[in-house]
Amino acid sequence: FTKKDVRKWINRQLTRYRKDGFGYFAVILKESDALIGQAGLMKSTINGNEAVELGYILDNAYWHNGYGTEAARACLEYAFRELELKTVCCSIRPENVASIRVAERLKMTLCGSHTVIYNEKEMPHLIYELKTGN
């Protein structure tokens, strides 16, 4: 990303923290302090309903090491224990098998679908959710 892109990302997160009390976090590799991705919570509207969505994106050089699951699990623990949320969802492209596996490892269940318009293109997504006590 360019410095401008990074500044925009940071400002978006700061706005989310101020407005909603949460947002995305940087995912840092403990061994080297390398920035390897982002994970966190974001308010969104899915099929006309307000939701809190779990998101995780890692540099693909770090895929298949359990980092996505670890980061997402920490975000869910924060959502349920600290924020006292009742439900957290995840919106995943059907072809993103790795993210679907992460959601399933976290005991999230498929509960529907929706379409996201991104750059004027319709992109189908599956909706996974986890409720308190699952």
N, C-alpha and C positions, 0 to 999 in steps of 0.2 A: 504494500500500500504506500501511497505517497504520504508525505507529512501532512498535507491538507486532509487526506482521507482519515488519517489517524486522529487528527484534531476533531474532525466531525464525529468520529466514533466516540471519543472521550466526552465531547459536549453532549451527545445524545444520551450517554450513560449518566452523566451528571444531572441532566434534566430529568431522567427517569428516577434517579435516587431522590431528587428534591420533590418531584410530583407524586411518585408512587411509594417511595421508601425502599425501592430495590431496583436492580437492573442487571446488566451483565458484568461479570468479573473477568479479569485476565487470568488465564490458566498458565501457571508458571511451573516448569519442571524443577522439582526440589533439588536434584543433583547438580544442576548447572545454572539455575536461575534463568533459563531460556524461556521466552514467551512462546508457547506452543499453541495457543488458541484462546477461546472465550467460552464461558458457560454462565448461565444465570437465568433469571426470571424476568418476564416482561408482560405487562398487561396488553391484551389484544382483544379484538372482537372476532369471534369465529361463529359463522352462521347466524349473525345478529345478536349473539350473546357475549357478554363480557367474560373474559377468562384470564387466568394467569398461566402463561405458557413457559415451559422449560425449554431452553435452547442450549445447544452445545455445538461448537465448530472447532475442529482441531486441524492444524497443519497436517496434511496427509502423510508426511514423513513420520508422524507419531501415532498413526492408526495401528490398531491391533495390539496395543500394549495395555489396554484396560484404563487408559487415562480418561477417555470419554465417560465411561461408566463411573469411575471414581469422582470426577468433577460433577456429573449429573446427580449422583447419589448425595453428594454434599449439598448441592442446591436444593434437593428435595427435603433433606433433613432440616435445612434452614427454613424452607417454606412452611413445613408442618410444625416444627418446634418453636421457632422464633416468631414467624409471622402469623402462626396459628391459622393457616389457610386450610380449607376443607378439601379442595380439589386442585390439582395441577394437571395441565394437559400438555401435550406435545404434538406439533403439527409436522408431519414428515412426508416427503415425497415418496410414493410407492416404490420407486426404483432404488431408494436409499436403504438398501438392505442392512448395512452396518448400523445406521441409526435406529432402524426398527429393532435390531437385536439388542441394542443398548436399552431401548424403552422396555422391551420384554424382560431383560435381565433385572430391571428395576421394578418388575411386577406391574407395569402399566399395561392396560388392556385396550384393545381396539374398540372404539365406541362410535365411529362415524367417519365422515369425510367432508371436505370442503374444497373450494377452488380459490386459489390466490392469483390475483392479476399482478404480474411483475413485468415491468417494461413492455406493457401492452400485450403480454402473452398469458394465456390461461394455464395455470399449473395446478393440477390436482394434488391434494394432500390427504393423507390419512390422519385421523385424530386418535391419539392414545391418551388415556387419563389414569390418574392414580388418586384415590380418595383416602382421607385420613383413616387409619386403621386397616388398610389393605396390606 
